[in-house]
């Protein structure tokens, strides 16, 4: 697990290689990543946007931005967690991801940039 805490918001990520949906002979390596966002603070926050930096060895960096996550802009109250999973496809089978969630503190309207920890992606089929 990869974790980091910013402004009392803890983000943890568990990546896994999705062998069933990957096709190495076609340079298609699918990874699923499970994210847990925990509000360790005293005020509710709302996740408004995300920005990912995806690195694919041999193919470079791709930036992905958008509203919310999985079509939602969740509010996370103090002591609560929000969990979701998503997927990414790499062509090389080796890379990493990191990013930022852009949130708002619902108590004082302060904008918060919450770090998403960098995590590595490696297709097991390549490690033999």
N, C-alpha and C positions, 0 to 999 in steps of 0.2 A: 504494500500500500504506500502511496505517496501522499503526503499531507503538508499543508501550510495554513497559517492563521494570519489574517489581515483584518484590522479593525474589529476584533472579537468574532470574526466569521471564519470558521474552520472549513477548508475544502479538502476532501480526501478523494483520491482516485485509485481504482483498481482496474488495470487494463488486462485484457485477455485476448489471445489469438483465437479467431473464429475459423477453425479448420473446415467446418461444414460448408461455409459460404466462400471459401478462398479457392482460387485456381492458380497455383504457382506457375503452371506452364503458360498461363496467359498474363503473367505479371500482375495478378490480382490477389492481394493479401488483405484480408478483412480483420479488423480489430474491433472489439467491443470494449467500451470503457464505462465503468460504473462510478457515478459521482455521488458523494454525500456532502451536503452543505449544512453545517451546524451553526446556529446562532448562539454563541456563547455570551453575548452582550445583554444589555438591559433594555434595548429598544427594538421594535420590529423593523425589518428591512424588506425591500422588494427588489427582486432581481429583474432588471429592465433589459439589459443587452449583454451580449457575449462577444469576445474576440479571441480566436484561437490562432496560434502559430503552429503549423504542422510541418515537420521536417521529414523528408523522404530521402534517404541516402542515395546519392547519385542523381536525384531529381530536384533537390533544393527545397526551398521554403514556399509554403502556401499560406495565405492569411484568409481566415473565414470570419465574417462578422454577421451579426443578425440580432433580431429582437428576441429576448427571453431564451428559454431552452425548451426543446421539444414542443414548441408551440405555446408554452406557458410563460407567464411572468409572475412566478410565485411570491407570495408574502410569507416570510419566515419569522415567526414570533420568537421572543427570548426563550431559550431552552428547547426549541423545536428543531427538527431536521427536515430537509427536503432531499429526496433521492430520485435519481433518474439514470438511464443508460442511453448511450448512443453508439454510433459506429463511425469508423473512418477506414478508408481504403488506401493502402500504399502500393506503389508499383514495385518497390525493391524488397519489401518485407522487413525492412529495418528502418527505424526512425524514432521520432519523439514528438510529443505535443506539450504545449504550455499555453497559458492564456490569462485572460482577465474577465471577471464578471463585473459589469457596471450596475451598481445597486443604489438605492436611495434609502436613507434612514427615514422611516415614516414618522418619527417623533419630531425631528428638527429640519427635515428636507435636505440634509447634507448628502451630497453625491459621494459615493464610495467606489473606489477601484479595488476589487478583491482579487488577489492573485490566485491563479490556478497553478498548482505545482507542476513542474516539468516531470513528465513520465516517459519512460522508454517503451518502445514497441519493437518486438522481435519475434518473427514467425519461427515457431519451434522447428519447422521443417528445414530451416536453414542452419540450425545449431548442431545437427548430427554430424 
